[in-house]
């Protein structure tokens, strides 16, 4: 009888799917500690993985493993080669978090433009007259550069366009016909020089896309939003640019180290709105992701996993 291991907190809807599946046993290890699930992986035919890393050493002690399904779309904490060498597919949940992440990015753009959190905090201290500093800015007629024009980037473009925002998009991996609703930018630095707002929607990278040189190209007072991965932005360079007033504000949902240390330089700035990697964690999205992640495992065990959800080149 196939056995499924769920590693980490999962929305109850996913566990309900497992409980209702005929001929399946499962174990749910709710701890976020990466070591907590490892001792159980040897019994697993399928693994539903939340945020914990999956190393080659862990794959090596899982002789029965046939499928790993991420409760999300990113997989930078998974050693994919170790799975590929064993012929084990790594599946993601597909298009279940597009609206949630794009809404969050739009919220950060609005909140950062309107100095929302700082304004609310100062009001609570009795500082009514801070409103006369005119730190709030409108989005109307501004230019937004979207870096990464996949599903989330395109959804954000639709949202922002409704606010009268001009949309530029940089994504060298997409064909020209994929840029409907945006002006295609072929040179990132040229796009940065034109942008009042920047929102990043790319996978994790080996080196920052917004590094010191890229940040130096931004218009004075520009706003940066990152709901992608922390390592796509040079955090120290961004903190310095914000402190010096070269960048106006930032909305940051992701950090290179998560959770970030309390003394992280971005957290000390009132021009930064920070959220805990929660862009996709709406109640609706968490439910969809959990069900989809579990369904990937069940489908694989039944021999019908959608190859479009598999990120490594193996036969499911």
Backbone as CSV, one residue per row, in Angstrom:
resi,resn,N_x,N_y,N_z,CA_x,CA_y,CA_z,C_x,C_y,C_z
1,UNK,0.842,-1.187,0.000,0.000,0.000,0.000,0.886,1.249,0.000
2,UNK,0.725,2.144,-0.988,1.581,3.334,-1.048,1.433,4.202,0.200
3,UNK,2.574,4.765,0.608,2.601,5.594,1.808,3.113,6.980,1.438
4,UNK,2.424,8.017,1.929,2.761,9.402,1.606,3.202,10.116,2.875
5,UNK,4.299,10.846,2.768,4.805,11.656,3.865,4.573,13.126,3.536
6,UNK,3.943,13.844,4.456,3.744,15.282,4.318,4.685,15.965,5.296
7,UNK,5.580,16.801,4.769,6.593,17.451,5.598,6.255,18.914,5.776
8,UNK,5.900,19.290,6.995,5.619,20.681,7.316,4.139,20.983,7.384
9,UNK,3.782,22.149,7.908,2.375,22.537,8.013,1.726,22.581,6.633
10,UNK,0.539,22.014,6.532,-0.193,21.978,5.270,-1.649,22.319,5.553
11,UNK,-2.259,23.056,4.651,-3.671,23.385,4.827,-4.488,22.096,4.992
12,UNK,-5.456,22.090,5.893,-6.244,20.870,6.134,-6.887,20.283,4.878
13,UNK,-7.135,21.109,3.866,-7.746,20.593,2.639,-6.861,19.541,1.985
14,UNK,-5.533,19.701,2.079,-4.639,18.706,1.510,-4.674,17.404,2.278
15,UNK,-4.708,17.489,3.593,-4.781,16.280,4.418,-6.109,15.566,4.186
16,UNK,-7.169,16.329,3.994,-8.472,15.727,3.702,-8.426,14.931,2.397
17,UNK,-7.703,15.437,1.414,-7.562,14.701,0.149,-6.850,13.375,0.357
18,UNK,-5.809,13.404,1.182,-5.093,12.162,1.468,-5.972,11.174,2.222
19,UNK,-6.687,11.692,3.216,-7.526,10.814,4.029,-8.626,10.161,3.194
20,UNK,-9.074,10.861,2.149,-10.157,10.341,1.317,-9.670,9.434,0.199
21,UNK,-8.356,9.397,-0.024,-7.815,8.603,-1.128,-7.807,7.123,-0.766
22,UNK,-8.415,6.273,-1.574,-8.436,4.836,-1.258,-7.067,4.193,-1.440
23,UNK,-6.736,3.267,-0.569,-5.501,2.506,-0.709,-4.240,3.285,-0.420
24,UNK,-4.346,4.367,0.362,-3.199,5.227,0.669,-3.075,5.369,2.181
25,UNK,-1.844,5.245,2.673,-1.575,5.625,4.058,-0.713,6.888,4.039
26,UNK,-0.730,7.611,5.142,0.058,8.837,5.161,0.483,9.172,6.583
27,UNK,1.548,9.962,6.658,2.019,10.533,7.910,2.233,12.020,7.691
28,UNK,1.749,12.829,8.623,1.921,14.273,8.530,2.846,14.729,9.654
29,UNK,4.042,15.169,9.289,5.001,15.716,10.244,4.845,17.226,10.203
30,UNK,4.220,17.798,11.205,3.855,19.222,11.156,4.997,20.166,11.499
31,UNK,6.065,19.641,12.091,7.183,20.499,12.476,7.852,21.102,11.246
32,UNK,8.294,22.362,11.393,9.057,23.013,10.324,10.537,22.649,10.362
33,UNK,10.967,21.992,11.399,12.370,21.587,11.539,12.704,20.594,10.420
34,UNK,13.688,20.905,9.574,14.023,19.988,8.474,14.361,18.580,8.935
35,UNK,14.915,18.463,10.144,15.290,17.131,10.630,14.081,16.291,11.012
36,UNK,12.946,16.926,11.237,11.797,16.192,11.781,11.230,15.170,10.812
37,UNK,11.256,15.487,9.510,10.658,14.547,8.563,11.646,13.506,8.035
38,UNK,12.932,13.782,8.195,13.950,12.928,7.570,13.894,11.498,8.089
39,UNK,13.615,11.341,9.373,13.590,9.985,9.938,12.427,9.153,9.408
40,UNK,11.481,9.783,8.743,10.322,9.060,8.210,10.379,8.881,6.696
41,UNK,11.361,9.468,6.052,11.365,9.488,4.594,11.635,8.110,3.999
42,UNK,12.278,7.227,4.759,12.573,5.894,4.245,11.346,5.063,3.946
43,UNK,10.212,5.392,4.545,8.970,4.637,4.323,8.109,5.231,3.220
44,UNK,8.503,6.360,2.679,7.610,7.125,1.813,7.732,6.730,0.344
45,UNK,6.580,6.521,-0.278,6.504,6.391,-1.735,6.320,7.768,-2.371
46,UNK,5.669,8.657,-1.632,5.463,10.016,-2.101,5.760,11.005,-0.996
47,UNK,6.285,12.172,-1.362,6.631,13.194,-0.389,6.008,14.522,-0.810
48,UNK,5.188,15.086,0.069,4.678,16.443,-0.114,5.539,17.358,0.746
49,UNK,6.186,18.316,0.107,7.202,19.122,0.778,6.741,20.567,0.849
50,UNK,6.768,21.134,2.046,6.370,22.531,2.221,7.591,23.417,1.958
51,UNK,8.283,23.877,2.957,9.417,24.790,2.752,10.754,24.170,3.126
52,UNK,10.738,22.975,3.717,11.983,22.373,4.169,12.881,21.998,2.986
53,UNK,14.182,22.022,3.205,15.085,21.582,2.139,15.011,20.072,1.940
54,UNK,15.284,19.660,0.724,15.427,18.227,0.401,16.810,18.046,-0.196
55,UNK,17.691,17.410,0.557,19.082,17.251,0.145,19.306,15.908,-0.530
56,UNK,20.445,15.806,-1.203,20.816,14.533,-1.826,20.961,13.441,-0.781
57,UNK,21.456,13.803,0.407,21.608,12.808,1.477,20.258,12.262,1.909
58,UNK,19.244,13.112,1.944,17.909,12.643,2.317,17.324,11.769,1.222
59,UNK,17.502,12.155,-0.029,17.023,11.326,-1.141,17.664,9.944,-1.087
60,UNK,18.920,9.878,-0.692,19.649,8.612,-0.663,19.084,7.614,0.351
61,UNK,18.405,8.102,1.396,17.849,7.194,2.406,16.344,7.001,2.219
62,UNK,15.879,7.286,0.999,14.464,7.102,0.673,14.337,6.135,-0.497
63,UNK,14.565,4.833,-0.277,14.629,3.874,-1.375,13.307,3.678,-2.115
64,UNK,12.190,3.961,-1.462,10.885,3.735,-2.077,10.342,4.962,-2.810
65,UNK,11.011,6.078,-2.673,10.458,7.352,-3.134,10.226,7.350,-4.645
66,UNK,9.011,7.727,-5.037,8.620,7.760,-6.453,8.211,9.143,-6.933
67,UNK,7.905,10.061,-6.013,7.426,11.383,-6.401,7.664,12.366,-5.250
68,UNK,8.134,13.555,-5.597,8.214,14.656,-4.640,7.361,15.785,-5.195
69,UNK,6.467,16.310,-4.381,5.570,17.381,-4.809,5.734,18.568,-3.886
70,UNK,6.113,19.698,-4.468,6.271,20.924,-3.686,4.923,21.612,-3.499
71,UNK,4.669,22.027,-2.287,3.468,22.801,-2.004,3.743,24.264,-2.375
72,UNK,3.918,24.481,-3.670,4.274,25.795,-4.178,4.816,25.650,-5.584
73,UNK,5.428,26.723,-6.079,5.981,26.692,-7.428,7.502,26.811,-7.441
74,UNK,8.109,27.224,-6.333,9.569,27.320,-6.247,10.167,26.021,-5.741
75,UNK,11.424,25.792,-6.065,12.084,24.560,-5.626,13.576,24.782,-5.405
76,UNK,13.950,25.998,-4.997,15.359,26.317,-4.812,15.963,25.633,-3.590
77,UNK,15.144,25.054,-2.705,15.680,24.322,-1.550,15.762,22.819,-1.811
78,UNK,15.484,22.415,-3.035,15.509,20.992,-3.399,16.721,20.712,-4.281
79,UNK,17.488,19.677,-3.947,18.606,19.250,-4.801,18.031,18.394,-5.924
80,UNK,17.672,19.060,-6.999,16.914,18.432,-8.077,17.720,17.315,-8.745
81,UNK,19.030,17.510,-8.877,19.844,16.496,-9.558,19.760,15.142,-8.878
82,UNK,19.692,15.133,-7.565,19.608,13.867,-6.836,18.319,13.123,-7.180
83,UNK,17.242,13.870,-7.374,15.980,13.240,-7.781,16.064,12.754,-9.230
84,UNK,16.620,13.588,-10.095,16.708,13.241,-11.506,17.538,11.976,-11.714
85,UNK,18.628,11.861,-10.980,19.478,10.668,-11.100,18.729,9.400,-10.729
86,UNK,17.774,9.524,-9.831,16.966,8.382,-9.420,15.699,8.216,-10.265
87,UNK,15.460,9.125,-11.193,14.253,9.056,-11.997,13.011,9.455,-11.232
88,UNK,13.180,10.277,-10.198,12.057,10.707,-9.359,11.592,12.081,-9.833
89,UNK,10.346,12.213,-10.242,9.874,13.527,-10.682,9.691,14.487,-9.514
90,UNK,9.999,15.752,-9.767,9.701,16.829,-8.829,8.580,17.652,-9.451
91,UNK,7.431,17.671,-8.791,6.261,18.368,-9.322,5.998,19.640,-8.524
92,UNK,5.446,20.624,-9.198,5.001,21.864,-8.547,3.503,21.997,-8.788
93,UNK,2.915,23.005,-8.160,1.453,23.063,-8.166,0.865,23.832,-9.342
94,UNK,1.685,24.420,-10.186,1.138,25.091,-11.357,0.487,26.419,-11.010
95,UNK,-0.523,26.752,-11.776,-1.118,28.088,-11.702,-2.191,28.159,-10.620
96,UNK,-1.748,28.156,-9.357,-2.707,28.294,-8.256,-2.464,29.551,-7.425
97,UNK,-1.292,30.167,-7.569,-0.995,31.322,-6.718,-0.838,32.627,-7.493
98,UNK,-1.151,32.611,-8.777,-0.950,33.804,-9.609,-1.681,35.017,-9.056
99,UNK,-2.978,34.870,-8.812,-3.765,36.012,-8.347,-3.286,36.497,-6.986
100,UNK,-2.979,35.542,-6.088,-2.577,35.920,-4.731,-1.285,36.728,-4.737
101,UNK,-0.285,36.258,-5.469,1.010,36.954,-5.475,0.909,38.285,-6.211
102,UNK,0.186,38.303,-7.323,0.030,39.560,-8.059,-0.730,40.588,-7.229
103,UNK,-1.756,40.152,-6.493,-2.470,41.073,-5.604,-1.539,41.637,-4.531
104,UNK,-0.694,40.772,-3.982,0.226,41.205,-2.929,1.216,42.233,-3.476
105,UNK,1.737,41.961,-4.672,2.661,42.911,-5.292,1.965,44.247,-5.541
106,UNK,0.713,44.192,-6.002,-0.040,45.426,-6.239,-0.265,46.170,-4.927
107,UNK,-0.577,45.422,-3.873,-0.765,46.034,-2.559,0.506,46.735,-2.095
108,UNK,1.660,46.085,-2.274,2.920,46.686,-1.859,3.240,47.938,-2.675
109,UNK,2.935,47.902,-3.965,3.145,49.095,-4.785,2.298,50.258,-4.281
110,UNK,1.044,49.986,-3.982,0.155,51.028,-3.486,0.598,51.515,-2.103
111,UNK,0.871,50.549,-1.210,1.218,50.920,0.166,2.527,51.688,0.220
112,UNK,3.512,51.254,-0.575,4.790,51.964,-0.586,4.629,53.351,-1.201
113,UNK,3.836,53.455,-2.249,3.630,54.755,-2.883,2.938,55.726,-1.934
114,UNK,1.998,55.213,-1.146,1.232,56.063,-0.244,1.833,56.160,1.158
115,UNK,3.026,55.587,1.353,3.688,55.669,2.661,2.757,55.151,3.763
116,UNK,2.046,54.080,3.460,0.919,53.661,4.287,1.311,53.238,5.691
117,UNK,2.279,52.332,5.807,2.616,51.796,7.127,3.229,52.878,8.008
118,UNK,4.156,53.647,7.461,4.764,54.726,8.234,3.715,55.734,8.678
119,UNK,2.796,56.059,7.780,1.744,57.010,8.107,0.856,56.492,9.234
120,UNK,0.472,55.212,9.157,-0.372,54.627,10.200,0.349,54.584,11.543
121,UNK,1.625,54.227,11.503,2.388,54.143,12.757,2.549,55.512,13.411
122,UNK,2.799,56.527,12.610,2.988,57.873,13.175,1.674,58.438,13.724
123,UNK,0.574,58.103,13.067,-0.714,58.530,13.592,-0.958,57.950,14.982
124,UNK,-0.573,56.701,15.178,-0.769,56.047,16.479,0.064,56.685,17.585
125,UNK,1.110,57.394,17.217,1.920,58.099,18.224,1.421,59.532,18.445
126,UNK,0.331,59.888,17.786,-0.216,61.222,17.934,0.286,62.233,16.932
127,UNK,1.075,61.766,15.956,1.660,62.681,14.967,0.685,62.856,13.797
128,UNK,-0.262,63.762,13.962,-1.246,64.023,12.917,-0.651,64.832,11.771
129,UNK,0.257,65.745,12.094,0.740,66.702,11.105,1.795,66.135,10.162
130,UNK,2.168,64.850,10.351,3.115,64.271,9.385,2.514,64.261,7.983
131,UNK,1.176,64.350,7.900,0.535,64.352,6.585,1.015,65.516,5.733
132,UNK,1.474,66.591,6.377,1.927,67.762,5.636,3.325,67.603,5.049
133,UNK,3.934,66.432,5.260,5.233,66.164,4.642,5.081,65.733,3.181
134,UNK,3.866,65.386,2.786,3.572,64.999,1.395,4.455,63.853,0.899
135,UNK,4.580,62.831,1.749,5.362,61.663,1.329,4.553,60.720,0.450
136,UNK,3.253,60.874,0.424,2.387,60.003,-0.364,2.466,60.365,-1.842
137,UNK,2.505,59.341,-2.701,2.593,59.532,-4.151,1.487,58.747,-4.848
138,UNK,1.015,59.271,-5.978,0.008,58.583,-6.786,0.663,57.603,-7.752
139,UNK,-0.099,56.564,-8.135,0.368,55.643,-9.167,-0.006,56.117,-10.570
140,UNK,-1.065,56.874,-10.665,-1.552,57.310,-11.970,-0.444,58.003,-12.771
141,UNK,-0.303,57.557,-14.024,0.667,58.117,-14.972,2.115,57.751,-14.663
142,UNK,2.335,56.878,-13.690,3.689,56.396,-13.414,4.036,55.238,-14.351
143,UNK,5.313,54.873,-14.379,5.805,53.781,-15.219,6.287,52.644,-14.337
144,UNK,5.757,51.448,-14.587,6.124,50.245,-13.844,6.924,49.322,-14.744
145,UNK,8.110,48.940,-14.285,8.906,47.919,-14.962,8.695,46.590,-14.244
146,UNK,8.181,45.599,-14.960,7.991,44.257,-14.417,9.127,43.385,-14.923
147,UNK,9.921,42.870,-14.013,11.043,41.999,-14.364,10.582,40.556,-14.198
148,UNK,10.423,39.875,-15.311,9.841,38.536,-15.318,8.376,38.642,-15.680
149,UNK,8.024,38.263,-16.920,6.667,38.505,-17.409,5.930,37.187,-17.632
150,UNK,6.026,36.321,-16.617,5.240,35.095,-16.632,3.819,35.357,-16.175
151,UNK,3.158,34.324,-15.626,1.749,34.459,-15.250,1.542,35.568,-14.219
152,UNK,2.408,35.592,-13.190,2.235,36.597,-12.135,2.526,37.992,-12.671
153,UNK,3.600,38.133,-13.432,3.930,39.431,-13.995,2.823,39.963,-14.889
154,UNK,2.236,39.078,-15.706,1.160,39.518,-16.595,-0.096,39.906,-15.812
155,UNK,-0.381,39.154,-14.724,-1.539,39.509,-13.908,-1.326,40.855,-13.228
156,UNK,-0.113,41.086,-12.720,0.188,42.379,-12.116,0.026,43.498,-13.140
157,UNK,0.439,43.258,-14.371,0.287,44.275,-15.417,-1.181,44.650,-15.596
158,UNK,-2.056,43.669,-15.544,-3.482,43.963,-15.684,-3.991,44.801,-14.511
159,UNK,-3.567,44.429,-13.299,-3.980,45.206,-12.129,-3.466,46.649,-12.212
160,UNK,-2.180,46.785,-12.484,-1.572,48.118,-12.474,-2.117,48.994,-13.595
161,UNK,-2.414,48.397,-14.725,-2.965,49.174,-15.839,-4.270,49.850,-15.448
162,UNK,-5.053,49.193,-14.587,-6.324,49.768,-14.146,-6.121,51.035,-13.316
163,UNK,-4.909,51.243,-12.806,-4.589,52.446,-12.040,-3.944,53.523,-12.920
164,UNK,-3.954,53.308,-14.217,-3.378,54.300,-15.119,-1.876,54.223,-15.228
165,UNK,-1.300,53.077,-14.905,0.150,52.902,-14.920,0.612,52.407,-16.292
166,UNK,1.676,52.975,-16.786,2.326,52.504,-18.015,3.163,51.276,-17.667
167,UNK,3.075,50.227,-18.482,3.725,48.961,-18.171,4.893,48.702,-19.120
168,UNK,6.080,48.512,-18.552,7.241,47.994,-19.267,7.520,46.592,-18.744
169,UNK,8.041,45.711,-19.595,8.334,44.349,-19.150,9.677,43.902,-19.692
170,UNK,10.482,43.317,-18.801,11.781,42.749,-19.186,11.756,41.255,-18.911
171,UNK,11.930,40.472,-19.967,11.991,39.013,-19.819,12.631,38.445,-21.076
172,UNK,13.955,38.267,-21.057,14.657,37.849,-22.273,14.348,36.428,-22.716
173,UNK,13.620,35.661,-21.891,13.325,34.280,-22.241,11.984,34.112,-22.949
174,UNK,11.239,35.185,-23.087,9.914,35.102,-23.696,9.936,35.586,-25.142
175,UNK,9.109,34.977,-26.011,8.989,35.477,-27.384,8.225,36.798,-27.412
176,UNK,8.353,37.513,-28.495,7.757,38.847,-28.599,6.249,38.831,-28.409
177,UNK,5.580,37.765,-28.889,4.112,37.767,-28.831,3.585,37.633,-27.401
178,UNK,4.469,37.314,-26.436,4.033,37.109,-25.057,3.921,38.411,-24.273
179,UNK,4.207,39.541,-24.915,4.252,40.810,-24.189,2.993,41.652,-24.390
180,UNK,1.880,41.018,-24.645,0.632,41.751,-24.800,0.314,42.522,-23.519
181,UNK,-0.016,43.790,-23.683,-0.335,44.617,-22.527,0.859,45.310,-21.916
182,UNK,2.035,45.170,-22.537,3.250,45.785,-21.997,4.185,46.166,-23.133
183,UNK,5.051,47.127,-22.861,6.115,47.474,-23.801,7.336,46.623,-23.471
184,UNK,7.802,45.862,-24.447,8.942,44.983,-24.199,10.228,45.794,-24.089
185,UNK,11.004,45.482,-23.044,12.299,46.115,-22.816,13.382,45.061,-23.013
186,UNK,14.314,45.319,-23.904,15.368,44.351,-24.184,16.621,44.583,-23.345
187,UNK,16.792,45.793,-22.816,17.951,46.133,-21.993,17.453,46.518,-20.607
188,UNK,17.799,45.717,-19.602,17.296,45.940,-18.251,17.664,47.327,-17.738
189,UNK,18.883,47.743,-17.940,19.319,49.039,-17.412,18.553,50.193,-18.050
190,UNK,18.230,50.079,-19.325,17.412,51.108,-19.978,16.024,51.146,-19.347
191,UNK,15.470,49.968,-19.064,14.165,49.906,-18.414,14.186,50.517,-17.023
192,UNK,15.247,50.255,-16.277,15.354,50.805,-14.926,15.438,52.325,-14.943
193,UNK,16.091,52.867,-15.934,16.221,54.319,-16.034,14.885,54.992,-16.313
194,UNK,13.932,54.233,-16.857,12.626,54.788,-17.217,11.565,54.551,-16.157
195,UNK,11.861,53.722,-15.160,10.831,53.220,-14.254,10.692,54.056,-12.992
196,UNK,9.441,54.366,-12.647,9.135,54.925,-11.333,8.924,53.804,-10.317
197,UNK,8.511,52.641,-10.824,8.177,51.482,-10.002,8.803,50.256,-10.629
198,UNK,9.275,49.324,-9.807,9.854,48.074,-10.290,9.282,46.928,-9.466
199,UNK,8.823,45.876,-10.142,8.343,44.688,-9.436,8.995,43.455,-10.062
200,UNK,9.504,42.557,-9.205,10.326,41.444,-9.671,9.553,40.137,-9.540
201,UNK,9.570,39.343,-10.631,8.813,38.090,-10.662,9.604,37.030,-11.432
202,UNK,10.767,36.671,-10.888,11.644,35.694,-11.524,12.035,34.638,-10.494
203,UNK,12.498,33.468,-10.951,12.994,32.468,-9.997,14.264,32.948,-9.301
204,UNK,14.671,32.221,-8.262,15.918,32.529,-7.585,17.104,32.474,-8.533
205,UNK,18.109,33.288,-8.270,19.269,33.400,-9.151,20.558,33.211,-8.359
206,UNK,21.636,32.900,-9.092,22.941,32.748,-8.441,23.508,34.087,-7.988
207,UNK,23.150,35.151,-8.680,23.600,36.494,-8.309,22.451,37.462,-8.510
208,UNK,22.441,38.559,-7.812,21.300,39.468,-7.862,21.060,40.041,-9.264
209,UNK,19.805,40.141,-9.626,19.433,40.871,-10.839,19.512,42.369,-10.575
210,UNK,19.000,42.774,-9.418,19.152,44.167,-9.001,20.378,44.259,-8.105
211,UNK,21.534,44.410,-8.729,22.785,44.560,-7.999,23.105,46.045,-7.855
212,UNK,24.303,46.347,-7.393,24.685,47.743,-7.184,24.552,48.553,-8.469
213,UNK,25.032,47.988,-9.572,25.000,48.715,-10.844,23.567,48.948,-11.305
214,UNK,22.725,47.922,-11.163,21.338,48.059,-11.604,20.587,49.080,-10.746
215,UNK,20.779,49.013,-9.436,20.094,49.953,-8.546,20.530,51.382,-8.824
216,UNK,21.777,51.557,-9.218,22.275,52.908,-9.505,21.608,53.513,-10.743
217,UNK,20.994,52.679,-11.583,20.340,53.176,-12.785,18.918,53.675,-12.523
218,UNK,18.376,53.399,-11.351,16.994,53.765,-11.059,16.802,55.275,-10.993
219,UNK,15.607,55.709,-11.361,15.250,57.113,-11.203,15.223,57.459,-9.719
220,UNK,15.604,58.665,-9.333,15.517,59.059,-7.921,14.090,58.906,-7.395
221,UNK,13.968,58.282,-6.227,12.654,58.107,-5.624,11.893,56.901,-6.105
222,UNK,12.488,56.055,-6.932,11.799,54.872,-7.446,11.418,53.925,-6.311
223,UNK,10.417,53.116,-6.578,9.939,52.125,-5.610,10.220,50.737,-6.151
224,UNK,10.749,49.863,-5.295,11.064,48.481,-5.664,10.190,47.543,-4.852
225,UNK,9.580,46.574,-5.535,8.798,45.521,-4.878,9.394,44.174,-5.270
226,UNK,9.606,43.326,-4.268,10.135,41.986,-4.522,9.267,40.943,-3.827
227,UNK,8.540,40.170,-4.630,7.766,39.034,-4.118,8.284,37.733,-4.723
228,UNK,9.505,37.764,-5.251,10.065,36.610,-5.956,10.933,35.766,-5.019
229,UNK,12.208,36.071,-4.968,13.152,35.424,-4.065,14.122,36.485,-3.561
230,UNK,14.579,36.331,-2.321,15.423,37.345,-1.712,16.724,37.569,-2.442
231,UNK,17.284,36.507,-3.027,18.608,36.639,-3.620,18.609,37.310,-4.992
232,UNK,17.453,37.721,-5.500,17.450,38.429,-6.777,17.738,39.920,-6.593
233,UNK,17.796,40.363,-5.343,18.126,41.754,-5.026,19.322,41.782,-4.088
234,UNK,20.273,42.665,-4.360,21.380,42.898,-3.434,20.810,43.702,-2.264
235,UNK,20.536,43.023,-1.158,19.841,43.661,-0.044,20.653,44.788,0.583
236,UNK,21.952,44.605,0.685,22.792,45.650,1.262,22.796,46.891,0.373
237,UNK,22.866,46.668,-0.934,22.857,47.798,-1.864,21.515,48.519,-1.831
238,UNK,20.441,47.758,-1.720,19.115,48.378,-1.647,18.969,49.178,-0.359
239,UNK,19.411,48.602,0.765,19.331,49.322,2.039,20.121,50.623,1.981
240,UNK,21.284,50.581,1.372,22.099,51.792,1.256,21.407,52.838,0.392
241,UNK,20.820,52.402,-0.729,20.143,53.339,-1.626,18.917,53.957,-0.958
242,UNK,18.213,53.173,-0.156,17.063,53.700,0.578,17.513,54.687,1.652
243,UNK,18.559,54.329,2.377,19.059,55.202,3.447,19.535,56.536,2.908
244,UNK,20.104,56.506,1.710,20.638,57.729,1.105,19.584,58.497,0.315
245,UNK,18.370,57.931,0.221,17.302,58.603,-0.490,17.333,58.438,-1.994
246,UNK,18.239,57.609,-2.512,18.294,57.387,-3.956,17.128,56.528,-4.430
247,UNK,16.659,55.614,-3.577,15.446,54.840,-3.816,14.410,55.330,-2.815
248,UNK,13.167,55.527,-3.287,12.163,56.140,-2.436,11.572,55.217,-1.393
249,UNK,11.282,53.971,-1.779,10.639,53.033,-0.865,10.751,51.636,-1.450
250,UNK,10.440,50.640,-0.617,10.481,49.256,-1.085,9.410,48.446,-0.367
251,UNK,8.855,47.492,-1.091,7.961,46.493,-0.516,8.616,45.133,-0.676
252,UNK,8.985,44.497,0.437,9.798,43.288,0.404,9.045,42.140,1.083
253,UNK,8.776,41.086,0.320,8.108,39.904,0.877,9.067,38.742,1.070
254,UNK,10.265,38.842,0.504,11.214,37.724,0.512,12.600,38.224,0.885
255,UNK,13.364,37.369,1.539,14.697,37.735,2.009,15.680,36.619,1.657
256,UNK,16.954,36.986,1.548,17.965,35.980,1.207,18.115,34.949,2.311
257,UNK,17.907,35.355,3.559,17.838,34.434,4.697,16.464,34.585,5.326
258,UNK,15.756,33.469,5.462,14.404,33.531,6.017,14.248,32.595,7.198
259,UNK,13.690,33.103,8.315,13.319,34.501,8.507,14.553,35.388,8.614
260,UNK,14.424,36.669,8.273,15.585,37.563,8.345,15.943,37.840,9.803
261,UNK,17.211,38.086,10.090,17.596,38.425,11.467,16.986,39.751,11.886
262,UNK,16.747,39.943,13.175,16.127,41.190,13.643,16.905,42.440,13.268
263,UNK,18.218,42.302,13.091,19.027,43.471,12.749,19.234,43.629,11.243
264,UNK,18.402,42.975,10.452,18.513,43.110,9.001,18.361,44.583,8.626
265,UNK,19.249,45.118,7.796,19.228,46.556,7.517,17.926,47.044,6.886
266,UNK,17.242,46.228,6.119,15.997,46.672,5.508,14.885,46.844,6.539
267,UNK,14.935,46.048,7.602,13.872,46.124,8.614,13.972,47.377,9.476
268,UNK,15.099,48.042,9.427,15.286,49.240,10.249,14.782,50.506,9.571
269,UNK,14.326,50.398,8.322,13.974,51.584,7.548,12.467,51.766,7.470
270,UNK,11.992,52.974,7.774,10.549,53.203,7.699,10.064,53.356,6.264
271,UNK,10.984,53.378,5.316,10.608,53.405,3.900,10.424,52.002,3.328
272,UNK,10.573,50.989,4.170,10.419,49.595,3.741,9.167,49.005,4.366
273,UNK,8.316,48.427,3.531,7.189,47.626,4.000,7.593,46.173,3.825
274,UNK,7.678,45.434,4.916,8.157,44.058,4.884,7.049,43.102,5.306
275,UNK,6.926,42.006,4.567,5.975,40.954,4.902,6.712,39.612,4.906
276,UNK,6.214,38.607,5.632,6.980,37.380,5.892,6.820,36.287,4.834
277,UNK,7.221,36.572,3.592,7.096,35.616,2.491,5.675,35.045,2.458
278,UNK,4.722,35.965,2.450,3.318,35.578,2.587,2.470,35.948,1.381
279,UNK,3.094,36.337,0.278,2.318,36.789,-0.882,1.330,35.731,-1.356
280,UNK,1.732,34.480,-1.315,0.860,33.410,-1.789,0.063,32.735,-0.693
281,UNK,0.109,33.262,0.510,-0.498,32.554,1.639,-1.853,33.132,2.030
282,UNK,-2.686,33.378,1.047,-4.084,33.648,1.361,-4.762,32.331,1.734
283,UNK,-5.896,32.434,2.416,-6.630,31.212,2.774,-7.035,30.442,1.518
284,UNK,-7.448,31.190,0.496,-7.892,30.516,-0.731,-6.727,29.840,-1.443
285,UNK,-5.600,30.551,-1.516,-4.447,30.001,-2.224,-3.846,28.822,-1.469
286,UNK,-3.766,28.917,-0.131,-3.225,27.806,0.662,-4.045,26.544,0.443
287,UNK,-5.366,26.706,0.343,-6.239,25.561,0.091,-5.957,24.960,-1.293
288,UNK,-5.861,25.836,-2.300,-5.601,25.347,-3.657,-4.248,24.659,-3.746
289,UNK,-3.215,25.257,-3.142,-1.880,24.681,-3.208,-1.826,23.319,-2.535
290,UNK,-2.439,23.196,-1.355,-2.398,21.925,-0.633,-3.071,20.824,-1.428
291,UNK,-4.232,21.127,-1.966,-4.941,20.120,-2.759,-4.147,19.727,-3.999
292,UNK,-3.570,20.738,-4.673,-2.814,20.454,-5.889,-1.556,19.647,-5.588
293,UNK,-0.858,19.991,-4.491,0.367,19.268,-4.136,0.071,17.807,-3.820
294,UNK,-0.986,17.568,-3.075,-1.373,16.190,-2.750,-1.843,15.460,-4.005
295,UNK,-2.610,16.153,-4.840,-3.115,15.502,-6.055,-1.979,15.085,-6.974
296,UNK,-0.898,15.865,-7.030,0.261,15.469,-7.831,0.801,14.119,-7.378
297,UNK,0.897,13.927,-6.064,1.394,12.658,-5.533,0.434,11.520,-5.882
298,UNK,-0.843,11.740,-5.655,-1.829,10.697,-5.949,-1.840,10.354,-7.431
299,UNK,-1.731,11.385,-8.276,-1.726,11.141,-9.719,-0.494,10.355,-10.141
300,UNK,0.656,10.686,-9.560,1.879,9.953,-9.905,1.781,8.496,-9.488
301,UNK,1.308,8.259,-8.286,1.179,6.886,-7.799,0.180,6.090,-8.638
302,UNK,-0.739,6.814,-9.286,-1.739,6.196,-10.154,-1.298,6.174,-11.614
303,UNK,-0.077,6.676,-11.881,0.462,6.637,-13.234,-0.083,7.678,-14.180
304,UNK,-0.574,8.807,-13.662,-1.166,9.824,-14.542,-0.763,11.248,-14.151
305,UNK,0.447,11.421,-13.687,0.922,12.747,-13.326,1.042,13.617,-14.574
306,UNK,0.542,14.842,-14.479,0.621,15.800,-15.584,2.077,16.183,-15.813
307,UNK,2.648,15.848,-16.982,4.069,16.176,-17.223,4.338,17.669,-17.236
308,UNK,3.313,18.470,-17.469,3.491,19.905,-17.462,3.787,20.475,-16.087
309,UNK,3.589,19.666,-15.036,3.861,20.108,-13.663,5.185,19.578,-13.154
310,UNK,5.918,18.832,-13.976,7.196,18.231,-13.573,8.333,19.131,-14.029
311,UNK,9.240,19.453,-13.114,10.291,20.424,-13.436,11.617,19.769,-13.824
312,UNK,11.758,18.463,-13.626,13.011,17.807,-14.004,12.728,16.752,-15.081
313,UNK,13.702,16.482,-15.936,13.474,15.619,-17.108,13.512,14.129,-16.768
314,UNK,12.420,13.643,-16.201,12.304,12.207,-15.932,10.951,11.739,-16.410
315,UNK,10.804,10.452,-16.514,9.507,9.884,-16.876,8.697,9.632,-15.611
316,UNK,7.569,10.303,-15.508,6.705,10.136,-14.330,5.944,8.824,-14.392
